[in-house]
Amino acid sequence: MTQEELFKVLVAHCKEYGFIFPSSEIYDGLGAVYDYGQMGSELKNNIKNYWWAAMTRLNTNIVGIDSCIFMHPRIWEASGHVGAFNDPLIDNKDSKKRYRADVLIEDYIAKLEEKNNKEVEKGRRKFGESFDEEKFRQTNPNCVRNNEKMEQVRKRMADALNANDLKELRQIIIDCEISCPISGTKNWTDVRQFNLMFATQMGSVDGEANTIYLRPETAQGIFVNYLNVQKTGRMKIPFGIAQIGKAFRNEIVARQFIFRMREFEQMEMQFFIKPGTELDWFAKWKENRMAWHVNLGMGAENYRFHDHDKLAHYANAATDIEFNFPFGFKELEGIHSRTDFDLGNHQKFSGKKIQYFDPESGENYTPYVVETSIGVDRMVLAVLSHALREETLENGETRVVMAIPAPLAPVKVAVLPLVKKDGLPEVAQKIMNMLKFDFNCQYDEKDSIGKRYRRQDAIGTPFCVTIDHDTLEDGAVTVRYRDTMTQERVKIEDLPALIHKEVDLSVLLRNL
Ligand code: GAP
């Protein structure tokens, strides 16, 4: 299966098994808005719990808050979002389709990268074991030409974005002969800026004075509560404030399922520090966040850092943690050194003093901030796309299994009486009643045991517990493991400890 096919299978699987549904589906859906079903919301909650605990429980100097989506409109002027939270858009005059100019150029670069990968595969086939990929990429004339082209286009694009030079962005599209994927023509409009914030009205009177925005990031709710938290929590710098919540962006290019949505959820942490220490903290948080990801066991090789060519309006250093999604390495999380841009501007716009008195040095200063910001939905997509696999078994049958890291799995244990009679369901119910206080369990007595195992594999349940006639004699059950499909007999009273050591969040946290 190609990665593209795998992605289509994933989207269909998510719908079929209650992970993710298109929003408003009976009304034909709403672009780039998705609902989480019974499995998806459990998975999402587990991810959020892992993040929240790693931030606020493992770090005694980080506390969590929950601020509102609606905020005073001046906040978005102070933060720079009214003036600068824009994407450069371009229309194709024939298809009338709208694109992000930078995304068109990035796709062009990705195609060159793809061409190089194909050359490498040809080389590998030709030279066999003696093949040296790095040398090949540096010397093969086609690869060298593509590398130079990619480098040149990347630099031109970064310069154009940094200088806000929309004419140059269009010129790159023309020079690279990029055509519209729908019409196939190169009949492009000028590039224009498009603000990504959703606006609405507060109160009953229409008009500009009442215009408020749905927050495009949760971070500002943290900045405007900085003084409240610092004072009431008697926090000493360095300290952090964490928050999980919804954010909204009117994305021009909304595609790739839940990768880019118009309504999504963020997990953000602002770490307040002394000016001048930001690059040290930036390095520490890069390491910390990478460790959080790798700890899930989805393969260190599936993550990489990507430093930003174009810094956001608030940052003096920024990097992404990229994940190897089915459509390539893409941003999963951002880590930004935001200087005192936000607190400084809120001080200016609100007229309120936002300063920290450092008891050690006796100085007053506006704290600097290092931020970590990850999209919950992107994390869900990373987990699901890594987990889904189709396996051919020894007997030639296939099974679809979601190898979700056990502590994140929506259902931890399935309790399955072998047959619906002979007192087995009653014992199964007793086991459910024993386990349900600690683990999310599912009871299932319908269909053959094989079919029930497959259903649990498809939603990623790490343990199936089968109650059979021997259980009535020996007080033991068969535990079947999702990934290996191996089975073992376990005493009923030993079940909680066995399950606990695989699925409990504390197990993950201890490894950090
Ligand atoms: N406060 C900084 C900030 O919002 P960002 O890089 O724009 O930075 C942070 O967003 C993270 O939020 C991204 O790494 C991504 O995981 C997630 N994110 C951003 N836009 C998104 C969208 N339209 N749909 C889903 N997730 C999104």
Residues whose N, C-alpha, C, O or C-beta is under 5 A from the ligand:
A	BS01	GAP	P216 E217 A219 R249 E251 I258 F259 R260 M261 F264 Q266 E331 L332 E333 G334 S373 I374 G375 D377 R378
